[in-house]
Amino acid sequence: MDLKDYIGKPTGAGRVHVERGSVSRFAAAVTDDNPVYSDLRAAQAAGFDAPPVPPTWTFSAMFLGTYPEDQPEDPTGGKGNPMMGIIGQLMQGGGLILHGEQEFRYHQAVQCGDVLEWDGRITDIYTKEAKGKVMTFIVMENEFRNAAGEPVVTEIFNLIHRGA
Amino acid sequence: MSKRQFKLQYDSIKAGDEAPVVSHELTRTCLVRFAGAAGDFNPMHHDEMKAKAAGLPSVFGHGMFSMGLLGRALSDWAGPGNLRVYGVRFTKQTWPGETLSTRIVVTGKEETAAGRLVAAEVALLNQDGEVKLSGTAKVLAR
């Protein structure tokens, strides 16, 4: 399959429960000891209804609060994330996969107790040559929405395959 | 949400101002704790034998740990919940034993419909000044 044909393809979708245990453990793991992430009283004193999530939490969210019984329909139709096929195709010739860029756009606060829905897609694929090696950039976007369907966080990121 | 606290004063902040530096020594324990909390079990971040078999000198840090550490410094500075945009480019791997330090420098400010925004250049560097990631952020001020 030509790599350009993957542009626009969905990478997945899910529903995520924002739980206090996962949020406070994540905050500790990025060395953030601000009590707003673990103590309801501190969160409320800072103007939140419940502990908020640290800035990069949503990137891990799909591994943390996903319940099998309430997931939305799989937009890949059971084929799974097409990134697996892309990486497999690129790695046939060897090389290395790198996380190149990561951006978060914050629209509304995410707090413990929220139930978020996310979906992701491939938005661009392009190549560049650097030092005689072909670099393939795969750009993806994930959008997280709250129970009212409003966007709360948008993630834009790329993976880079550096040819051997 | 009406009591949200802004730590930055829009009127007094200016280009060139710097946020307090956060420094942290990266240990293998940091990598294991992050792997568990984030659900990222790529063995290159926790399995020394596999990392060496792949030709690396040791396990190396998750890029998202670095971004999380710098995100903590942004939250400390602007107050939790006040980030609006945060984007980085990962430039170098991080290694156990390195001391990572944040650098956040104000580049400008603007009043928008979404609030009073302060823009900054952000980076994470090791003890020798090697840049591990760099990017930009926008935070809300009062």
Interface residues (C-beta under 8 A of the other chain):
Chain A: S22 R25 F26 A28 A29 V30 T31 D32 N34 V36 Y37 A46 G47 F48 D49 P52 P54 P55 T56 F59 S60 F63 L64 L98 H99 G100 E101 Q102 E103 F104 R105 Y106 A109 I156
Chain B: M1 S2 K3 R4 Q5 V22 H24 C30 R33 F34 G36 A37 A38 G39 D40 G63 M64 F65 M67 G68 L69 G71 R72 L74 S75 D76 G79 P80 G81 L83 R84 V85 Y86 G87 V88 R89 F90 G135
